[in-house]
Amino acid sequence: MLSQTHIDTVKATIPVLASAGTAITEHFYNRMFTHNPELKDVFNMSHQATGRQPAALFNAIAAYATHIDNLEVLTGAVMRIAHKHTSFNIQPDQYDIVGHHLIETLRELVGDAFTPEIEEAWVAAYQQLADIFIQIEGDLYKANAAKQGGWDDFRKFRVIKKQPESELVTSFVLEPVDGGAVIDYQPGQYLGIKVHPTNHEFDEIRQYSLSTAPNGKNYRISVKRELSDVKNGVVSNYLHESVQEGDEVALMPPAGDFCYQERERPVVLISAGVGLTPMNAMLDTLAAQSSKNPIFYLHACRNPQQHSFAKHVASLADTLALTYYTWYETDAPENTDHVLAGQMQLAQVAEVLPLNDGDFYLCGPVGFMMFIKEQLLSLGVTEDRIHYEVFGPHQSF
Ligand SMILES: NC(=O)C1=CN([C@@H]2O[C@H](COP(=O)(O)OP(=O)(O)OC[C@H]3O[C@@H](n4cnc5c(N)ncnc54)[C@H](O)[C@@H]3O)[C@@H](O)[C@H]2O)C=CC1
């Protein structure tokens, strides 16, 4: 239990944290991976290389310390991170390892100023946060195991279909090796997938959005092949080049709380690039439910060759009350219905959009979501009707 002295001490040390910046979290990760290299199997090492993970952890610690006396402010972020953790199969003992290396990092970087009182306060504060995550994640694991088709830990799945969707995106349909059922999911959720890329030092776990409606038997993810360099694309290139129909991968149950909320009001789905995967799951789910609600789907991509599910979305207009537009940055065909050229400018279609009562879901690159959120706000859409999540290490804008 945190005492008032602990709370005051943690808050008083925020400036020390801020002055050290991400040096703290970089030092922490270096220390932890040196002493506990087995955790390289769990952490996304590409996010380490790009510096996104150290920055995310630093921001999370700073936010926690700032709101330590009013943790309700952080509920949304905590739930989002807890869901993400379950897709990595994070376990309670790993919190002990992380906690140990965090405290040792503070001791090593802060030096004599890291007094026994400060240490005691940070140990107590860390334990409080760890206990919150352990509790929520334990509940999510239990709930997933108890569901129809449910399981815990990684479960083996076989690729039963590998299907190119566009120049850079390929879908994988995955069925349990044990022949059992699978958990139904909310459109917008993702899977944690574990693979061991060829000649790679450790396992890699990645999250990919489920890209169609649930069917109780198998899952489909749609993966963009990232340009391959040291920092990115290790898993997506392995999946595209080396994983074939008949091969096995390991999956955690569906996770994530960026989901379509059923409401009696119009819905506007807005995506860019491979950010269309959760939107496609939402559209397919609405089609499976024979939804009569007005639905709008706006998509931005580089060119027609990189446009996945184009014909599929057009065909959904037969069953759904669907209005859709695509913006192509280059090579936009002229005089074609539903097509616009350049970057997405909502003003071009504003008159048909339900700006006053619609729910707006955004998914795509962070820059794109910021660009669209600004446009929505300036068109008068209220912030509470704009829904998005940042994929990858937690961030907000
Ligand atoms: N469930 C989720 O939240 C998912 C999120 N994603 C995210 O979606 C993103 C997809 O990226 P890519 O396919 O590589 O996209 P991309 O780099 O090919 O860009 C797609 C389009 O987005 C627009 N765009 C990009 N940056 C913009 C900016 N700053 N301002 C205005 N428009 C911009 C452009 O029209 C561009 O053609 C990734 O960041 C990924 O993390 C992808 C899948 C699922």
Ligand as a Chemical Component Dictionary entry (heavy atoms), coordinates in Angstrom:
data_LIG
# 
_chem_comp.id                   LIG 
_chem_comp.type                 NON-POLYMER 
_chem_comp.pdbx_formal_charge   0 
_chem_comp.three_letter_code    LIG 
# 
loop_
_chem_comp_atom.comp_id 
_chem_comp_atom.atom_id 
_chem_comp_atom.alt_atom_id 
_chem_comp_atom.type_symbol 
_chem_comp_atom.charge 
_chem_comp_atom.model_Cartn_x 
_chem_comp_atom.model_Cartn_y 
_chem_comp_atom.model_Cartn_z 
_chem_comp_atom.pdbx_ordinal 
LIG N1  N1  N 0 -5.088 -1.895 -35.754 1  
LIG C1  C1  C 0 -4.323 -0.883 -36.057 2  
LIG O1  O1  O 0 -4.337 0.090  -35.339 3  
LIG C2  C2  C 0 -3.482 -0.942 -37.262 4  
LIG C3  C3  C 0 -2.666 0.098  -37.541 5  
LIG N2  N2  N 0 -1.890 0.088  -38.631 6  
LIG C4  C4  C 0 -1.020 1.211  -38.839 7  
LIG O2  O2  O 0 -1.339 1.751  -40.102 8  
LIG C5  C5  C 0 -0.185 2.292  -40.668 9  
LIG C6  C6  C 0 -0.242 1.901  -42.142 10 
LIG O3  O3  O 0 0.847  2.312  -42.758 11 
LIG P1  P1  P 0 1.174  2.093  -44.286 12 
LIG O4  O4  O 0 0.317  1.092  -44.955 13 
LIG O5  O5  O 0 2.625  1.850  -44.322 14 
LIG O6  O6  O 0 0.793  3.509  -44.843 15 
LIG P2  P2  P 0 1.484  4.327  -45.996 16 
LIG O7  O7  O 0 2.757  4.909  -45.505 17 
LIG O8  O8  O 0 1.490  3.510  -47.241 18 
LIG O9  O9  O 0 0.449  5.530  -46.147 19 
LIG C7  C7  C 0 -0.858 5.299  -46.616 20 
LIG C8  C8  C 0 -1.500 6.620  -46.951 21 
LIG O10 O10 O 0 -1.661 7.368  -45.774 22 
LIG C9  C9  C 0 -1.656 8.750  -46.078 23 
LIG N3  N3  N 0 -0.701 9.393  -45.172 24 
LIG C10 C10 C 0 0.376  8.848  -44.592 25 
LIG N4  N4  N 0 0.994  9.738  -43.781 26 
LIG C11 C11 C 0 0.267  10.888 -43.859 27 
LIG C12 C12 C 0 0.378  12.174 -43.255 28 
LIG N5  N5  N 0 1.381  12.473 -42.400 29 
LIG N6  N6  N 0 -0.543 13.094 -43.571 30 
LIG C13 C13 C 0 -1.553 12.803 -44.407 31 
LIG N7  N7  N 0 -1.714 11.610 -45.016 32 
LIG C14 C14 C 0 -0.820 10.667 -44.741 33 
LIG C15 C15 C 0 -1.287 8.880  -47.514 34 
LIG O11 O11 O 0 -2.471 9.095  -48.263 35 
LIG C16 C16 C 0 -0.717 7.515  -47.856 36 
LIG O12 O12 O 0 -0.926 7.162  -49.201 37 
LIG C17 C17 C 0 0.992  1.791  -39.870 38 
LIG O13 O13 O 0 1.496  2.881  -39.143 39 
LIG C18 C18 C 0 0.411  0.781  -38.910 40 
LIG O14 O14 O 0 0.995  0.842  -37.646 41 
LIG C19 C19 C 0 -1.927 -0.931 -39.509 42 
LIG C20 C20 C 0 -2.727 -2.016 -39.293 43 
LIG C21 C21 C 0 -3.572 -2.102 -38.148 44 
# 
loop_
_chem_comp_bond.comp_id 
_chem_comp_bond.atom_id_1 
_chem_comp_bond.atom_id_2 
_chem_comp_bond.value_order 
_chem_comp_bond.pdbx_ordinal 
LIG N1  C1  SING 1  
LIG C1  O1  DOUB 2  
LIG C1  C2  SING 3  
LIG C2  C3  DOUB 4  
LIG C2  C21 SING 5  
LIG C3  N2  SING 6  
LIG N2  C4  SING 7  
LIG N2  C19 SING 8  
LIG C4  O2  SING 9  
LIG C4  C18 SING 10 
LIG O2  C5  SING 11 
LIG C5  C6  SING 12 
LIG C5  C17 SING 13 
LIG C6  O3  SING 14 
LIG O3  P1  SING 15 
LIG P1  O4  DOUB 16 
LIG P1  O5  SING 17 
LIG P1  O6  SING 18 
LIG O6  P2  SING 19 
LIG P2  O7  DOUB 20 
LIG P2  O8  SING 21 
LIG P2  O9  SING 22 
LIG O9  C7  SING 23 
LIG C7  C8  SING 24 
LIG C8  O10 SING 25 
LIG C8  C16 SING 26 
LIG O10 C9  SING 27 
LIG C9  N3  SING 28 
LIG C9  C15 SING 29 
LIG N3  C10 SING 30 
LIG N3  C14 SING 31 
LIG C10 N4  DOUB 32 
LIG N4  C11 SING 33 
LIG C11 C12 SING 34 
LIG C11 C14 DOUB 35 
LIG C12 N5  SING 36 
LIG C12 N6  DOUB 37 
LIG N6  C13 SING 38 
LIG C13 N7  DOUB 39 
LIG N7  C14 SING 40 
LIG C15 O11 SING 41 
LIG C15 C16 SING 42 
LIG C16 O12 SING 43 
LIG C17 O13 SING 44 
LIG C17 C18 SING 45 
LIG C18 O14 SING 46 
LIG C19 C20 DOUB 47 
LIG C20 C21 SING 48 
# 
